[in-house]
Amino acid sequence: MSTQSIPMQPGCPEPGYRELLATSELENRIEQAAGLLSECTVCPRACRVNRLDDEPGFCKTGIRAKVSSYGPHFGEEPELVGRSGSGTIFISNCNLACGFCQNYEISQCGHGDEVSAEDLARMMLSLQRQGCHNINIVSPSHVVPQLLEGLGIAAAKGLCIPLVYNSGGYDSVETLKLLDGIVDIYMPDAKYGRDETALVLSHAPHYVASMKAALKEMHRQVGDLVVEQGVAVRGMIIRHLVLPGNLAHSEIVMNFVADEISRNAYVNIMAQYRPAWHAGEIAQENPVYRCLKRPITGEEYRFAIRCAKEAGLHRGFVEYL
């Protein structure tokens, strides 16, 4: 696949990374991010392994990112999909280890291939050529340096569509600061309201504090979601997966979003939980989590919707169960 320079598209959005490219600041950010890999502090786990020597940390990823697949995706939020799809790049492995992950082949088993920065650039440019509205990086938290290097190459060759950072919400604020002016749309999860649940279900120490700090930094950078002609161009989309038995403590999450992020925040309250990966084992080992063996009920979903409405939230969710 060719990476020859392509012309800017008429009416193409001018994302922030192009301005940084013009001032050499993008190159500076790429270098700063690469420096995080020598004693890795890219994500909140701070494994401090030397990934420059290809030593993997918790995320099972060394010097190169792995990609499972890429292409136009039509299963995301309507504001990302538009008419031509979201240009999604699925990163393999994850800095979370969610015991109920429905994409465990990718996130936990590492299905995919190692790629170079040039490979990532080719993917981004290909997605733009196919007419996608954005470049949507799924599970980027552990490979920010590699993604920035690929973005730099792609931007120099004409990439000009918004960049979406689609994460589990377990992100380092210091790493996110390197993305200020680069990422146009943040799409983090706000998975849990209590740390004990995050530790059992996702093996994520201090998830709540990390998630809250990360979402505040993301919102500081891009603000609430801005949609033009039905397509998102900037801002933040927050995802919250309803878990059976209210294990996610949706009331805590919704109050946090309303009180500390924005009452105009776009919140996708998701109902697609089903038992997957190790959910059955977790349920069998701990009676507190035995409800993980079943899907959520309509009443559980409606409870999460009520929590959002009572907190003053009003964008992004519909009651459909």
Secondary structure, DSSP 8 states (H G I E B T S, - for coil): ---------TT----HHHHHHHTTHHHHHHHHHHHTTTTT-SSTT-----GGGT---TT---SSEEEEEEEEE-SS-HHHHTTT-EEEEEESS-S---TT-TTHHHHTT--SEEE-HHHHHHHHHHHHHTT-S-EEEES-TT-HHHHHHHHHHHHHTT--S-EEEEE-S---HHHHHTTTTT-SEEEEB---S-HHHHHHHH--TTHHHHHHHHHHHHHHHH-B-EEETTEEEEEEEEEEE--GGGTT-HHHHHHHIIIII-TT-EEEEE------TTHHHHHHH-GGGGGGGS---HHHHHHHHHHHHHHT--BS-----
